[in-house]
């Protein structure tokens, strides 16, 4: 019981840190969640993080909140899910509450405009790192590459709704797995 309580507090502190010092939203948080949970704490595996990201993308809500909730639940049940979710949301809530009144005045300053440009570039780098990490961890075969390219084309070129594309990818994955399992029988 004591170990679980300690893990809940650790989850809260880790996700407070991730929430406070990550710019760019949920996708930028994925590498930090992975480093803390897989590499540093060793509470979840590399495969678990891929599953959590896939589920977090597929469920309604912000990916950062979903990922924090799933990681917290995986590590310490409902209390862990609550702690991780509060930890990831609280810093952004506090920062937004403080900045809401002064941001319209600040965004006119040239230094602030440059800072936001720099932040955007940094966020892009974090997103690319998350993409590469997930790519290296996924199974690579022709079907997966075809699904990836088709999903990218549907979203980027055809401007299709991402929910429809995700559902289509899920259906394709199920059908592929069923066909593959059928050939083994």
Secondary structure, 3 states (H helix, E strand, C coil): CHHHHHHHHHHHHHHHHHHHHCCCCHHHHHHHHHHHHHHHCCCCCHHHHHHHHHHHHHCCCCHHHHHHHHHHHHHHHHHHHHHHHHHHHHHHHHHHHHHCCCHHHHCCCHHHHHHHHHHHHHHHHHHHHHHHHHHHHCCCCHHHHHHHHHHHHHHHHCCCCHHHHHHHHHHHHHHHHHHHHHHHC
